[in-house]
Amino acid sequence: MEEKAKAEEKKIGMTETWLRKHRLLYDGATRHPLILSIRDGTINIASFKTWLAQDYLFVRAFVPFSASVLIKAWKESDESGDVEVILGGVASLEDEISWFKREANKWGISLSDVVPQQANINYCRLLEKLMSPEVEYTVAITAFWAIEAVYQESFAHCIEEGSKTPAELKETCMRWGNEGFGQYCQSLQKIADRRLQKASDDELKKAEVMLLSVLEHEVEFWNMSRGNV
Ligand SMILES: Cc1ncc(CO)c(N)n1
């Protein structure tokens, strides 16, 4: 059966259909060894610091990307509520950047000296491609949702009952693992599903390929911290 029909029959969204189809890759992105090591308390702090420093650079690039999704929503969306949801995300990035600065300070990391690693450069390049006005809103919002959802699922796993996450890493996990962020991700997923339901086959294909690309970049991003293990 065609995927679109499958999604309609089971009354699940296109994004969920894709996550089931690409389960292995999704688990690779959300249950990475770095995340598992945070959860079981065996994390090497040097790995954490590498991730933190690299993610600060990523989030700086994520700001203009988020703004570009906001512009696409304003121009192309069939529902005005999308703008508010995305605006909420854009607005929270100022606090997020301040948090990265405080957290880096706590760990003795000088952010101005951080050099982006290849996986980070590659991921930021993908964000830049997505900022192009030629990229459809449906494709961009699918990527936006996936990027946020991977962090939500990953860090929520570290604060679940039974996890042995070290106390000094709990705040980091709460940042993306908290319920509010989870609800925000669900709002993004709903928008993506609504758009994908109306999308052409060509757009659907592009969005699915983009989802896979995001997941692959997320795995590579976590892998950067392996240099310290
Ligand atoms: C690499 C990466 N993916 C997703 C997020 C969530 O915004 C982040 N901060 N960094």
The ligand as an SDF file (V2000), in Angstrom:
LIG
                    3D

 10 10  0  0  0  0  0  0  0  0999 V2000
   22.5080   19.2000   16.7250 C   0  0  0  0  0  0  0  0  0  0  0  0
   21.2590   19.7360   17.3470 C   0  0  0  0  0  0  0  0  0  0  0  0
   20.0790   19.2430   16.9600 N   0  0  0  0  0  0  0  0  0  0  0  0
   18.9450   19.7120   17.4900 C   0  0  0  0  0  0  0  0  0  0  0  0
   18.9670   20.7050   18.4380 C   0  0  0  0  0  0  0  0  0  0  0  0
   17.6710   21.1930   19.0390 C   0  0  0  0  0  0  0  0  0  0  0  0
   17.4770   22.5200   18.8340 O   0  0  0  0  0  0  0  0  0  0  0  0
   20.2190   21.2030   18.8190 C   0  0  0  0  0  0  0  0  0  0  0  0
   20.3270   22.1730   19.7580 N   0  0  0  0  0  0  0  0  0  0  0  0
   21.3420   20.6960   18.2590 N   0  0  0  0  0  0  0  0  0  0  0  0
  1  2  1  0
  2  3  1  0
  2 10  2  0
  3  4  2  0
  4  5  1  0
  5  6  1  0
  5  8  2  0
  6  7  1  0
  8  9  1  0
  8 10  1  0
M  END
$$$$
